[in-house]
């Protein structure tokens, strides 16, 4: 489903985030990309979703070379993905319901079907009773669950998460981990960049380790 072939990514100033990485992630797998800060974990996720493009090598998603997609084709690729990054980008002037509705509104869902999906997603993450709350009124763990609801409301085939438990206490982190397990159990491919060893011990995923942009 996702494959890297000799992928390198360099940034201005000469920083090499990835160097000749080759890997494969199969459909319906749960995979953790691990390694210290600066290892290239976040860059790998961004390459998968065509947020970044490789400097060399190829990134394939469902057989498509995402590094060669035309800009107008990228939004169609991203419909396959649910994206959860450290900067949650929640809209603090909108309610929980409105935050989760946004991806469906952008893709043109009818109001009735979209509302049903939003409430199903909020229910899945335990926030249905807070659909009218604004993010500022939610705890850190609840804000993260809201970000997850927004990521899965369109029922993606692939869920990418960058350090999803990095700022949470152990109890909230365990809850988030169980959510990811539940998505994976129904066939969603889950790829998580993390250094959370407790989460890894709980979920027991396949691990891909990076160090200084190389497979460790």
N, C-alpha and C positions, 0 to 999 in steps of 0.2 A: 504493500500500500504506500509506504514512504521509503524512499531509498536515496542515500547520498553516495555519489561516486567521486572519490578524490576531490572533495569539496574544500576549498580554501576561501576565507573571507578576510580581506584587509580593509582598514579604514585610513582616512587621511592622517598623516603623521607616521605611517608605517606600522601601526598596531595590527598584528595578525591575530584575529580572534579564533579562527579555525585554520588548520593546516593539513590538507590532504586526508580529510576524514571520509571513510567509507563505512556505511552502516545500512541496515534494513530493519524496518518495523512492520510487522505483519498486521493484517486486518484483525481487529478485536483483541489485540495485545494491550497489556498495561506495561509501560516502560518508564523507568526513572532515568533521567540523564543527571548524573551526579558529578561532583567535583568542586574544588574550592572556588571562591570568588575570582572572576577573571578567566575561568577555564574555557569559556565559550558556550555555556549552557543556554543562556538567553539568546545568543546569536543563532544557535541551532534551531530553536523554536521559531524565531523570526524568519529564517530561511524557508522553513516548512510552509509557512503561511504567506510567503511572498511579500512580507513586510520589508525584508532585505533581499538582495540578490547576491549570489555567490560571485566572488572575484574570478574563480576558476572551478571547474568540475560541474557536476549536474545534480540537481535536486528533483526527484520525480515524486509526484503524488498522484496515485491512480493512473500511472503511465504518462502523465503530463509533465513536461519539463517546465517547472514553475519559474525558473530563472529566465526563460525566454518568452513568457507570456506577455502579450501586449497589455498596456495599462487598462484598457477597457474590459479585458478578460479576467482581471484579478478579482473583482467583486464576485464573479460567478464561482471562481475557485474557492473563495472564502466562505461560501454558503456550506461547504463541507465541514467547516471548522467552527468550534466554539473556542474562544480565546479568553484566557484569564491571565492578566499580567499584574505585576506588583503594583503599578499605578492603575487602580481599578477603573478610573475615568467615570465614576458615577456622576450623574447630574444632580447636584445638591438642591437645585431649585425645582426638581420634579419628584413626585412620590415614588415609592417602590414600584407600584404598578406601572407608572409611566416610564420608569427606567427600563423595566423588562419589556415593555411594549415597543420600545424604540426600534430594535432590529426588525420586528415584523412590520412596523409602519414603513420602514425604508424599503423593504422588499415587496410591499404592496398587498399584504394580507387584508382580507375584509375584516371589518371591526368585530363582528361576532366571533369568527373563528380565532382571531388574534386574542380577543379577551379570554376565550376558553383556554388557549395555550398559555397565556400569561398566568392565569390563576392555577393551572396545573403545575407550571414551573415553580411558582411561589410555594405551592403546597408541597412539592417535592423537597424543597430546601427548608421547610418549616417556617415560612414567613407569610402564609396566606392571611393570618390575622393582622398583619402589619402592612397590608397592601396600600393603605392610605398614608402611611408614615413617610416622612422625608428621611433621607440617609443620615442627616445629622442627628436624628433621634435614635439611630440604631447603634448597637455596640460594634466594636471592630469585627468580631466574629460574624455578626449579622450582616454587616456591610460586605464581607467576603462571600457569604451565602447569597446575598443579592446579586453580586457580580457573577456568581455561578449560575443563578437562575437566568440572568440575561444571556449568558453564554450558551445555555442549553435549550432556550425557549424555541428555537427553530429546529430542534432535534438533529444536531449535527452528527456526522459519522465519526468525526475526530475531535477530541477535546485536548487542547494544549494549555498547560498551566505552568506559570513561572513563579516558583517559590510561593505556592498558595497558602502555606501555613507559616511563613516566615515571621509574621508579626503577631501570631496568635499564641495564647497559652495552651498548655497540653490538652485540656478538655475540649476546647474549640477545635484544635488541630485534629483530634481524634474524630470529631463529628464531620469535619471536612473530608477526612480520609475515607470515612464510610460512605459519603456521598459519591466520591470517585469510584469506590468499589461497586456501588450499585449501578452506576452508569456503565462500567465495564462489563458487569454481569449480563446486561441486555445487549451487548455487542458493540458498544462504543469503544473505539480505539482511544486509549488515554495515554498521553505523553506528558510527564511532569518533570520539570527541571527543579531540583531541590538538593539541599544538603541536610534535610531532616531525617536523621537516622531512625528516630522513633516511628515516623510515618512509614519508612521503608520496612521496618520490622513488622509493622502491623499489616501492610498490604502485600508484602513479599512479591514485588514486581520483578521483571527482568531489568537488569541494570546495564546502562551504558555509561562508562566512566570517562570523563575528559580531564586532561591536565595540560595547561598552557596551550590549549587549542588542538591537542592531539588525543587520540584514543589512548587511554591509560592501560 
